[in-house]
């Protein structure tokens, strides 16, 4: 632990000046936290992760191994980013054209999970508690609590806050099998009851 700041940084990690890291956050092997990025409290930043300048990461976010979180990405609290998932930040990249002024914001809302090897095309918003399956390619915004899989990503259902598939009855009500929380489906929107 860094006694001065109350967070852990592995000796092989690089933390640039101007970055802010919250208490109880852990940053593991060969990761790089770039300047002017902000990481909240109690996060876990896996091995070989790059957090680019001006990225904002909320509290209790888990970033698994081999992920680059590019400028323009904002993750709210309790987000899960699975191993080797991919963010982009320019729609039409070319190595010979500088497009840093064209970075598009990608916003991941509270509690959303993105599976291993998924790709999130920049400029999209992932709704709270959404579940993006492994290998999915997201090319458009995702609704809160949506279950999305495939290439391109297609919504195939809904999940609870606990990440379980919701099965709605004739009254458009469902119950999470783990938490027992009830949900209502109304106008293509999930309402926790």
mmCIF file of the C-alpha atoms, coordinates in Angstrom:
data_MODEL
# 
_entry.id   MODEL 
# 
loop_
_atom_site.group_PDB 
_atom_site.id 
_atom_site.type_symbol 
_atom_site.label_atom_id 
_atom_site.label_alt_id 
_atom_site.label_comp_id 
_atom_site.label_asym_id 
_atom_site.label_entity_id 
_atom_site.label_seq_id 
_atom_site.pdbx_PDB_ins_code 
_atom_site.Cartn_x 
_atom_site.Cartn_y 
_atom_site.Cartn_z 
_atom_site.occupancy 
_atom_site.B_iso_or_equiv 
_atom_site.pdbx_formal_charge 
_atom_site.auth_seq_id 
_atom_site.auth_comp_id 
_atom_site.auth_asym_id 
_atom_site.auth_atom_id 
_atom_site.pdbx_PDB_model_num 
ATOM 1   C CA . UNK A 1 1   ? 0.000   0.000   0.000   1.00 0.00 ? 1   UNK A CA 1 
ATOM 2   C CA . UNK A 1 2   ? 1.033   3.541   -0.712  1.00 0.00 ? 2   UNK A CA 1 
ATOM 3   C CA . UNK A 1 3   ? 0.782   4.835   2.866   1.00 0.00 ? 3   UNK A CA 1 
ATOM 4   C CA . UNK A 1 4   ? 0.488   8.429   1.753   1.00 0.00 ? 4   UNK A CA 1 
ATOM 5   C CA . UNK A 1 5   ? -2.522  7.757   -0.491  1.00 0.00 ? 5   UNK A CA 1 
ATOM 6   C CA . UNK A 1 6   ? -3.907  4.451   0.865   1.00 0.00 ? 6   UNK A CA 1 
ATOM 7   C CA . UNK A 1 7   ? -3.898  2.583   -2.463  1.00 0.00 ? 7   UNK A CA 1 
ATOM 8   C CA . UNK A 1 8   ? -1.745  -0.265  -3.803  1.00 0.00 ? 8   UNK A CA 1 
ATOM 9   C CA . UNK A 1 9   ? 0.475   -0.003  -6.888  1.00 0.00 ? 9   UNK A CA 1 
ATOM 10  C CA . UNK A 1 10  ? 2.605   -2.947  -8.039  1.00 0.00 ? 10  UNK A CA 1 
ATOM 11  C CA . UNK A 1 11  ? 6.264   -2.029  -8.514  1.00 0.00 ? 11  UNK A CA 1 
ATOM 12  C CA . UNK A 1 12  ? 6.053   -2.651  -12.292 1.00 0.00 ? 12  UNK A CA 1 
ATOM 13  C CA . UNK A 1 13  ? 3.118   -0.258  -12.786 1.00 0.00 ? 13  UNK A CA 1 
ATOM 14  C CA . UNK A 1 14  ? 3.572   3.340   -13.951 1.00 0.00 ? 14  UNK A CA 1 
ATOM 15  C CA . UNK A 1 15  ? 1.519   6.180   -12.473 1.00 0.00 ? 15  UNK A CA 1 
ATOM 16  C CA . UNK A 1 16  ? 1.865   9.522   -14.274 1.00 0.00 ? 16  UNK A CA 1 
ATOM 17  C CA . UNK A 1 17  ? 1.747   12.843  -12.459 1.00 0.00 ? 17  UNK A CA 1 
ATOM 18  C CA . UNK A 1 18  ? -1.641  14.482  -12.331 1.00 0.00 ? 18  UNK A CA 1 
ATOM 19  C CA . UNK A 1 19  ? -3.605  11.232  -12.110 1.00 0.00 ? 19  UNK A CA 1 
ATOM 20  C CA . UNK A 1 20  ? -5.933  10.774  -9.132  1.00 0.00 ? 20  UNK A CA 1 
ATOM 21  C CA . UNK A 1 21  ? -6.400  7.371   -7.482  1.00 0.00 ? 21  UNK A CA 1 
ATOM 22  C CA . UNK A 1 22  ? -8.904  6.648   -4.739  1.00 0.00 ? 22  UNK A CA 1 
ATOM 23  C CA . UNK A 1 23  ? -8.313  4.855   -1.451  1.00 0.00 ? 23  UNK A CA 1 
ATOM 24  C CA . UNK A 1 24  ? -8.211  1.033   -1.411  1.00 0.00 ? 24  UNK A CA 1 
ATOM 25  C CA . UNK A 1 25  ? -7.719  0.833   -5.181  1.00 0.00 ? 25  UNK A CA 1 
ATOM 26  C CA . UNK A 1 26  ? -5.270  -1.816  -6.417  1.00 0.00 ? 26  UNK A CA 1 
ATOM 27  C CA . UNK A 1 27  ? -3.196  -1.419  -9.584  1.00 0.00 ? 27  UNK A CA 1 
ATOM 28  C CA . UNK A 1 28  ? -1.433  -4.571  -10.734 1.00 0.00 ? 28  UNK A CA 1 
ATOM 29  C CA . UNK A 1 29  ? 1.553   -5.634  -12.884 1.00 0.00 ? 29  UNK A CA 1 
ATOM 30  C CA . UNK A 1 30  ? 2.634   -3.653  -15.962 1.00 0.00 ? 30  UNK A CA 1 
ATOM 31  C CA . UNK A 1 31  ? -0.299  -1.244  -15.885 1.00 0.00 ? 31  UNK A CA 1 
ATOM 32  C CA . UNK A 1 32  ? -0.033  2.429   -16.818 1.00 0.00 ? 32  UNK A CA 1 
ATOM 33  C CA . UNK A 1 33  ? -2.210  5.181   -15.373 1.00 0.00 ? 33  UNK A CA 1 
ATOM 34  C CA . UNK A 1 34  ? -1.744  8.287   -17.519 1.00 0.00 ? 34  UNK A CA 1 
ATOM 35  C CA . UNK A 1 35  ? -1.930  11.940  -16.486 1.00 0.00 ? 35  UNK A CA 1 
ATOM 36  C CA . UNK A 1 36  ? -5.216  13.649  -15.685 1.00 0.00 ? 36  UNK A CA 1 
ATOM 37  C CA . UNK A 1 37  ? -7.113  10.379  -15.342 1.00 0.00 ? 37  UNK A CA 1 
ATOM 38  C CA . UNK A 1 38  ? -9.296  9.791   -12.315 1.00 0.00 ? 38  UNK A CA 1 
ATOM 39  C CA . UNK A 1 39  ? -9.847  6.409   -10.644 1.00 0.00 ? 39  UNK A CA 1 
ATOM 40  C CA . UNK A 1 40  ? -12.278 6.093   -7.760  1.00 0.00 ? 40  UNK A CA 1 
ATOM 41  C CA . UNK A 1 41  ? -12.066 4.161   -4.499  1.00 0.00 ? 41  UNK A CA 1 
ATOM 42  C CA . UNK A 1 42  ? -11.880 0.370   -4.100  1.00 0.00 ? 42  UNK A CA 1 
ATOM 43  C CA . UNK A 1 43  ? -11.189 -0.306  -7.782  1.00 0.00 ? 43  UNK A CA 1 
ATOM 44  C CA . UNK A 1 44  ? -9.188  -3.254  -9.066  1.00 0.00 ? 44  UNK A CA 1 
ATOM 45  C CA . UNK A 1 45  ? -7.041  -2.506  -12.123 1.00 0.00 ? 45  UNK A CA 1 
ATOM 46  C CA . UNK A 1 46  ? -5.695  -5.781  -13.532 1.00 0.00 ? 46  UNK A CA 1 
ATOM 47  C CA . UNK A 1 47  ? -2.430  -6.654  -15.214 1.00 0.00 ? 47  UNK A CA 1 
ATOM 48  C CA . UNK A 1 48  ? -1.394  -4.875  -18.431 1.00 0.00 ? 48  UNK A CA 1 
ATOM 49  C CA . UNK A 1 49  ? -4.100  -2.175  -18.290 1.00 0.00 ? 49  UNK A CA 1 
ATOM 50  C CA . UNK A 1 50  ? -3.685  1.312   -19.752 1.00 0.00 ? 50  UNK A CA 1 
ATOM 51  C CA . UNK A 1 51  ? -5.847  4.163   -18.467 1.00 0.00 ? 51  UNK A CA 1 
ATOM 52  C CA . UNK A 1 52  ? -5.452  7.050   -20.924 1.00 0.00 ? 52  UNK A CA 1 
ATOM 53  C CA . UNK A 1 53  ? -5.504  10.763  -20.070 1.00 0.00 ? 53  UNK A CA 1 
ATOM 54  C CA . UNK A 1 54  ? -8.806  12.258  -18.874 1.00 0.00 ? 54  UNK A CA 1 
ATOM 55  C CA . UNK A 1 55  ? -10.515 8.868   -18.384 1.00 0.00 ? 55  UNK A CA 1 
ATOM 56  C CA . UNK A 1 56  ? -12.935 8.837   -15.452 1.00 0.00 ? 56  UNK A CA 1 
ATOM 57  C CA . UNK A 1 57  ? -13.434 5.617   -13.475 1.00 0.00 ? 57  UNK A CA 1 
ATOM 58  C CA . UNK A 1 58  ? -15.967 5.503   -10.621 1.00 0.00 ? 58  UNK A CA 1 
ATOM 59  C CA . UNK A 1 59  ? -15.805 3.579   -7.350  1.00 0.00 ? 59  UNK A CA 1 
ATOM 60  C CA . UNK A 1 60  ? -15.637 -0.226  -7.066  1.00 0.00 ? 60  UNK A CA 1 
ATOM 61  C CA . UNK A 1 61  ? -14.876 -0.709  -10.780 1.00 0.00 ? 61  UNK A CA 1 
ATOM 62  C CA . UNK A 1 62  ? -13.154 -3.955  -11.825 1.00 0.00 ? 62  UNK A CA 1 
ATOM 63  C CA . UNK A 1 63  ? -10.952 -3.745  -14.901 1.00 0.00 ? 63  UNK A CA 1 
ATOM 64  C CA . UNK A 1 64  ? -9.616  -7.188  -15.794 1.00 0.00 ? 64  UNK A CA 1 
ATOM 65  C CA . UNK A 1 65  ? -6.298  -7.908  -17.566 1.00 0.00 ? 65  UNK A CA 1 
ATOM 66  C CA . UNK A 1 66  ? -5.228  -6.587  -20.980 1.00 0.00 ? 66  UNK A CA 1 
ATOM 67  C CA . UNK A 1 67  ? -7.566  -3.615  -21.414 1.00 0.00 ? 67  UNK A CA 1 
ATOM 68  C CA . UNK A 1 68  ? -6.888  -0.141  -22.803 1.00 0.00 ? 68  UNK A CA 1 
ATOM 69  C CA . UNK A 1 69  ? -9.355  2.444   -21.508 1.00 0.00 ? 69  UNK A CA 1 
ATOM 70  C CA . UNK A 1 70  ? -9.004  5.295   -23.981 1.00 0.00 ? 70  UNK A CA 1 
ATOM 71  C CA . UNK A 1 71  ? -9.613  9.016   -23.608 1.00 0.00 ? 71  UNK A CA 1 
ATOM 72  C CA . UNK A 1 72  ? -13.337 9.642   -23.867 1.00 0.00 ? 72  UNK A CA 1 
ATOM 73  C CA . UNK A 1 73  ? -14.385 6.680   -21.714 1.00 0.00 ? 73  UNK A CA 1 
ATOM 74  C CA . UNK A 1 74  ? -16.340 7.274   -18.513 1.00 0.00 ? 74  UNK A CA 1 
ATOM 75  C CA . UNK A 1 75  ? -17.282 4.381   -16.213 1.00 0.00 ? 75  UNK A CA 1 
ATOM 76  C CA . UNK A 1 76  ? -19.683 4.951   -13.338 1.00 0.00 ? 76  UNK A CA 1 
ATOM 77  C CA . UNK A 1 77  ? -19.532 2.990   -10.053 1.00 0.00 ? 77  UNK A CA 1 
ATOM 78  C CA . UNK A 1 78  ? -19.596 -0.829  -9.925  1.00 0.00 ? 78  UNK A CA 1 
ATOM 79  C CA . UNK A 1 79  ? -18.774 -1.384  -13.618 1.00 0.00 ? 79  UNK A CA 1 
ATOM 80  C CA . UNK A 1 80  ? -17.119 -4.694  -14.635 1.00 0.00 ? 80  UNK A CA 1 
ATOM 81  C CA . UNK A 1 81  ? -14.830 -4.783  -17.683 1.00 0.00 ? 81  UNK A CA 1 
ATOM 82  C CA . UNK A 1 82  ? -13.998 -8.370  -18.667 1.00 0.00 ? 82  UNK A CA 1 
ATOM 83  C CA . UNK A 1 83  ? -10.566 -9.615  -19.780 1.00 0.00 ? 83  UNK A CA 1 
ATOM 84  C CA . UNK A 1 84  ? -9.273  -8.216  -23.073 1.00 0.00 ? 84  UNK A CA 1 
ATOM 85  C CA . UNK A 1 85  ? -12.436 -6.259  -23.897 1.00 0.00 ? 85  UNK A CA 1 
ATOM 86  C CA . UNK A 1 86  ? -11.834 -3.341  -26.262 1.00 0.00 ? 86  UNK A CA 1 
ATOM 87  C CA . UNK A 1 87  ? -12.797 0.330   -26.297 1.00 0.00 ? 87  UNK A CA 1 
ATOM 88  C CA . UNK A 1 88  ? -12.342 2.601   -29.320 1.00 0.00 ? 88  UNK A CA 1 
ATOM 89  C CA . UNK A 1 89  ? -12.367 6.393   -29.420 1.00 0.00 ? 89  UNK A CA 1 
ATOM 90  C CA . UNK A 1 90  ? -12.364 7.372   -33.105 1.00 0.00 ? 90  UNK A CA 1 
ATOM 91  C CA . UNK A 1 91  ? -14.896 6.173   -35.706 1.00 0.00 ? 91  UNK A CA 1 
ATOM 92  C CA . UNK A 1 92  ? -12.557 6.355   -38.719 1.00 0.00 ? 92  UNK A CA 1 
ATOM 93  C CA . UNK A 1 93  ? -8.946  6.043   -37.490 1.00 0.00 ? 93  UNK A CA 1 
ATOM 94  C CA . UNK A 1 94  ? -5.990  6.529   -39.827 1.00 0.00 ? 94  UNK A CA 1 
ATOM 95  C CA . UNK A 1 95  ? -2.395  6.363   -38.641 1.00 0.00 ? 95  UNK A CA 1 
ATOM 96  C CA . UNK A 1 96  ? -1.419  9.332   -40.825 1.00 0.00 ? 96  UNK A CA 1 
ATOM 97  C CA . UNK A 1 97  ? -4.249  11.661  -39.657 1.00 0.00 ? 97  UNK A CA 1 
ATOM 98  C CA . UNK A 1 98  ? -4.361  13.078  -36.131 1.00 0.00 ? 98  UNK A CA 1 
ATOM 99  C CA . UNK A 1 99  ? -7.958  12.984  -34.880 1.00 0.00 ? 99  UNK A CA 1 
ATOM 100 C CA . UNK A 1 100 ? -7.547  13.681  -31.162 1.00 0.00 ? 100 UNK A CA 1 
ATOM 101 C CA . UNK A 1 101 ? -10.184 16.413  -31.406 1.00 0.00 ? 101 UNK A CA 1 
ATOM 102 C CA . UNK A 1 102 ? -12.636 13.834  -32.769 1.00 0.00 ? 102 UNK A CA 1 
ATOM 103 C CA . UNK A 1 103 ? -12.600 11.448  -29.784 1.00 0.00 ? 103 UNK A CA 1 
ATOM 104 C CA . UNK A 1 104 ? -16.151 10.354  -29.014 1.00 0.00 ? 104 UNK A CA 1 
ATOM 105 C CA . UNK A 1 105 ? -17.420 9.799   -25.482 1.00 0.00 ? 105 UNK A CA 1 
ATOM 106 C CA . UNK A 1 106 ? -18.288 6.276   -24.427 1.00 0.00 ? 106 UNK A CA 1 
ATOM 107 C CA . UNK A 1 107 ? -20.320 6.189   -21.225 1.00 0.00 ? 107 UNK A CA 1 
ATOM 108 C CA . UNK A 1 108 ? -20.763 3.036   -19.116 1.00 0.00 ? 108 UNK A CA 1 
ATOM 109 C CA . UNK A 1 109 ? -23.488 3.482   -16.493 1.00 0.00 ? 109 UNK A CA 1 
ATOM 110 C CA . UNK A 1 110 ? -23.544 2.125   -12.938 1.00 0.00 ? 110 UNK A CA 1 
ATOM 111 C CA . UNK A 1 111 ? -23.327 -1.631  -12.497 1.00 0.00 ? 111 UNK A CA 1 
ATOM 112 C CA . UNK A 1 112 ? -22.983 -2.553  -16.181 1.00 0.00 ? 112 UNK A CA 1 
ATOM 113 C CA . UNK A 1 113 ? -20.868 -5.598  -17.098 1.00 0.00 ? 113 UNK A CA 1 
ATOM 114 C CA . UNK A 1 114 ? -18.942 -6.053  -20.336 1.00 0.00 ? 114 UNK A CA 1 
ATOM 115 C CA . UNK A 1 115 ? -17.792 -9.597  -21.114 1.00 0.00 ? 115 UNK A CA 1 
ATOM 116 C CA . UNK A 1 116 ? -14.359 -10.842 -22.179 1.00 0.00 ? 116 UNK A CA 1 
ATOM 117 C CA . UNK A 1 117 ? -13.222 -9.849  -25.675 1.00 0.00 ? 117 UNK A CA 1 
ATOM 118 C CA . UNK A 1 118 ? -16.247 -7.609  -26.308 1.00 0.00 ? 118 UNK A CA 1 
ATOM 119 C CA . UNK A 1 119 ? -15.726 -4.485  -28.413 1.00 0.00 ? 119 UNK A CA 1 
ATOM 120 C CA . UNK A 1 120 ? -17.440 -1.184  -27.625 1.00 0.00 ? 120 UNK A CA 1 
ATOM 121 C CA . UNK A 1 121 ? -17.480 1.156   -30.627 1.00 0.00 ? 121 UNK A CA 1 
ATOM 122 C CA . UNK A 1 122 ? -17.013 4.718   -29.395 1.00 0.00 ? 122 UNK A CA 1 
ATOM 123 C CA . UNK A 1 123 ? -19.840 7.183   -28.997 1.00 0.00 ? 123 UNK A CA 1 
ATOM 124 C CA . UNK A 1 124 ? -22.240 4.732   -27.358 1.00 0.00 ? 124 UNK A CA 1 
ATOM 125 C CA . UNK A 1 125 ? -23.830 4.626   -23.922 1.00 0.00 ? 125 UNK A CA 1 
ATOM 126 C CA . UNK A 1 126 ? -24.228 1.365   -22.018 1.00 0.00 ? 126 UNK A CA 1 
ATOM 127 C CA . UNK A 1 127 ? -27.200 1.585   -19.629 1.00 0.00 ? 127 UNK A CA 1 
ATOM 128 C CA . UNK A 1 128 ? -27.079 0.774   -15.933 1.00 0.00 ? 128 UNK A CA 1 
ATOM 129 C CA . UNK A 1 129 ? -26.857 -2.922  -15.023 1.00 0.00 ? 129 UNK A CA 1 
ATOM 130 C CA . UNK A 1 130 ? -26.722 -3.927  -18.706 1.00 0.00 ? 130 UNK A CA 1 
ATOM 131 C CA . UNK A 1 131 ? -24.944 -7.196  -19.498 1.00 0.00 ? 131 UNK A CA 1 
ATOM 132 C CA . UNK A 1 132 ? -22.787 -7.373  -22.628 1.00 0.00 ? 132 UNK A CA 1 
ATOM 133 C CA . UNK A 1 133 ? -21.891 -10.977 -23.516 1.00 0.00 ? 133 UNK A CA 1 
ATOM 134 C CA . UNK A 1 134 ? -18.356 -12.194 -24.232 1.00 0.00 ? 134 UNK A CA 1 
ATOM 135 C CA . UNK A 1 135 ? -17.202 -11.336 -27.761 1.00 0.00 ? 135 UNK A CA 1 
ATOM 136 C CA . UNK A 1 136 ? -20.117 -8.974  -28.439 1.00 0.00 ? 136 UNK A CA 1 
ATOM 137 C CA . UNK A 1 137 ? -19.578 -5.950  -30.694 1.00 0.00 ? 137 UNK A CA 1 
ATOM 138 C CA . UNK A 1 138 ? -21.557 -2.902  -29.524 1.00 0.00 ? 138 UNK A CA 1 
ATOM 139 C CA . UNK A 1 139 ? -22.376 -0.513  -32.386 1.00 0.00 ? 139 UNK A CA 1 
ATOM 140 C CA . UNK A 1 140 ? -25.324 1.362   -30.826 1.00 0.00 ? 140 UNK A CA 1 
ATOM 141 C CA . UNK A 1 141 ? -26.552 2.452   -27.368 1.00 0.00 ? 141 UNK A CA 1 
ATOM 142 C CA . UNK A 1 142 ? -27.638 -0.262  -24.905 1.00 0.00 ? 142 UNK A CA 1 
ATOM 143 C CA . UNK A 1 143 ? -30.688 0.099   -22.660 1.00 0.00 ? 143 UNK A CA 1 
ATOM 144 C CA . UNK A 1 144 ? -30.462 -0.260  -18.873 1.00 0.00 ? 144 UNK A CA 1 
ATOM 145 C CA . UNK A 1 145 ? -30.763 -3.918  -17.741 1.00 0.00 ? 145 UNK A CA 1 
ATOM 146 C CA . UNK A 1 146 ? -30.467 -5.142  -21.366 1.00 0.00 ? 146 UNK A CA 1 
ATOM 147 C CA . UNK A 1 147 ? -28.798 -8.460  -22.204 1.00 0.00 ? 147 UNK A CA 1 
ATOM 148 C CA . UNK A 1 148 ? -26.883 -7.998  -25.467 1.00 0.00 ? 148 UNK A CA 1 
ATOM 149 C CA . UNK A 1 149 ? -24.882 -10.620 -27.420 1.00 0.00 ? 149 UNK A CA 1 
ATOM 150 C CA . UNK A 1 150 ? -23.443 -11.177 -30.887 1.00 0.00 ? 150 UNK A CA 1 
ATOM 151 C CA . UNK A 1 151 ? -21.771 -9.315  -33.721 1.00 0.00 ? 151 UNK A CA 1 
ATOM 152 C CA . UNK A 1 152 ? -23.252 -6.821  -34.156 1.00 0.00 ? 152 UNK A CA 1 
ATOM 153 C CA . UNK A 1 153 ? -24.727 -6.802  -30.656 1.00 0.00 ? 153 UNK A CA 1 
ATOM 154 C CA . UNK A 1 154 ? -28.408 -7.650  -30.433 1.00 0.00 ? 154 UNK A CA 1 
ATOM 155 C CA . UNK A 1 155 ? -30.599 -7.438  -27.346 1.00 0.00 ? 155 UNK A CA 1 
ATOM 156 C CA . UNK A 1 156 ? -31.953 -10.894 -26.481 1.00 0.00 ? 156 UNK A CA 1 
ATOM 157 C CA . UNK A 1 157 ? -33.508 -10.152 -23.106 1.00 0.00 ? 157 UNK A CA 1 
ATOM 158 C CA . UNK A 1 158 ? -33.201 -8.434  -19.758 1.00 0.00 ? 158 UNK A CA 1 
ATOM 159 C CA . UNK A 1 159 ? -31.168 -9.035  -16.599 1.00 0.00 ? 159 UNK A CA 1 
ATOM 160 C CA . UNK A 1 160 ? -31.544 -8.100  -12.938 1.00 0.00 ? 160 UNK A CA 1 
ATOM 161 C CA . UNK A 1 161 ? -29.078 -6.015  -10.912 1.00 0.00 ? 161 UNK A CA 1 
ATOM 162 C CA . UNK A 1 162 ? -27.546 -9.353  -9.877  1.00 0.00 ? 162 UNK A CA 1 
ATOM 163 C CA . UNK A 1 163 ? -26.999 -10.289 -13.545 1.00 0.00 ? 163 UNK A CA 1 
ATOM 164 C CA . UNK A 1 164 ? -29.634 -13.027 -13.822 1.00 0.00 ? 164 UNK A CA 1 
ATOM 165 C CA . UNK A 1 165 ? -31.885 -13.354 -16.865 1.00 0.00 ? 165 UNK A CA 1 
ATOM 166 C CA . UNK A 1 166 ? -35.369 -12.029 -16.164 1.00 0.00 ? 166 UNK A CA 1 
ATOM 167 C CA . UNK A 1 167 ? -38.407 -14.036 -17.279 1.00 0.00 ? 167 UNK A CA 1 
ATOM 168 C CA . UNK A 1 168 ? -41.554 -11.910 -17.416 1.00 0.00 ? 168 UNK A CA 1 
ATOM 169 C CA . UNK A 1 169 ? -45.047 -13.279 -16.807 1.00 0.00 ? 169 UNK A CA 1 
ATOM 170 C CA . UNK A 1 170 ? -48.288 -12.243 -18.555 1.00 0.00 ? 170 UNK A CA 1 
ATOM 171 C CA . UNK A 1 171 ? -48.399 -9.136  -16.336 1.00 0.00 ? 171 UNK A CA 1 
ATOM 172 C CA . UNK A 1 172 ? -44.869 -8.124  -17.414 1.00 0.00 ? 172 UNK A CA 1 
ATOM 173 C CA . UNK A 1 173 ? -43.476 -8.882  -13.945 1.00 0.00 ? 173 UNK A CA 1 
ATOM 174 C CA . UNK A 1 174 ? -40.285 -10.824 -13.170 1.00 0.00 ? 174 UNK A CA 1 
ATOM 175 C CA . UNK A 1 175 ? -38.366 -11.812 -10.039 1.00 0.00 ? 175 UNK A CA 1 
ATOM 176 C CA . UNK A 1 176 ? -34.584 -12.092 -9.754  1.00 0.00 ? 176 UNK A CA 1 
ATOM 177 C CA . UNK A 1 177 ? -33.744 -15.674 -8.805  1.00 0.00 ? 177 UNK A CA 1 
ATOM 178 C CA . UNK A 1 178 ? -30.943 -14.598 -6.456  1.00 0.00 ? 178 UNK A CA 1 
ATOM 179 C CA . UNK A 1 179 ? -32.132 -11.390 -4.793  1.00 0.00 ? 179 UNK A CA 1 
ATOM 180 C CA . UNK A 1 180 ? -35.896 -11.898 -4.988  1.00 0.00 ? 180 UNK A CA 1 
ATOM 181 C CA . UNK A 1 181 ? -36.246 -8.310  -6.251  1.00 0.00 ? 181 UNK A CA 1 
ATOM 182 C CA . UNK A 1 182 ? -39.243 -7.706  -8.525  1.00 0.00 ? 182 UNK A CA 1 
ATOM 183 C CA . UNK A 1 183 ? -39.081 -5.950  -11.879 1.00 0.00 ? 183 UNK A CA 1 
ATOM 184 C CA . UNK A 1 184 ? -41.718 -4.610  -14.241 1.00 0.00 ? 184 UNK A CA 1 
ATOM 185 C CA . UNK A 1 185 ? -41.306 -4.254  -18.010 1.00 0.00 ? 185 UNK A CA 1 
ATOM 186 C CA . UNK A 1 186 ? -43.128 -1.154  -19.238 1.00 0.00 ? 186 UNK A CA 1 
ATOM 187 C CA . UNK A 1 187 ? -42.655 0.549   -22.623 1.00 0.00 ? 187 UNK A CA 1 
ATOM 188 C CA . UNK A 1 188 ? -39.382 -1.316  -23.223 1.00 0.00 ? 188 UNK A CA 1 
ATOM 189 C CA . UNK A 1 189 ? -38.060 -0.067  -19.879 1.00 0.00 ? 189 UNK A CA 1 
ATOM 190 C CA . UNK A 1 190 ? -37.203 -2.081  -16.761 1.00 0.00 ? 190 UNK A CA 1 
ATOM 191 C CA . UNK A 1 191 ? -38.607 -0.670  -13.528 1.00 0.00 ? 191 UNK A CA 1 
ATOM 192 C CA . UNK A 1 192 ? -37.281 -2.176  -10.272 1.00 0.00 ? 192 UNK A CA 1 
ATOM 193 C CA . UNK A 1 193 ? -40.149 -2.480  -7.794  1.00 0.00 ? 193 UNK A CA 1 
# 
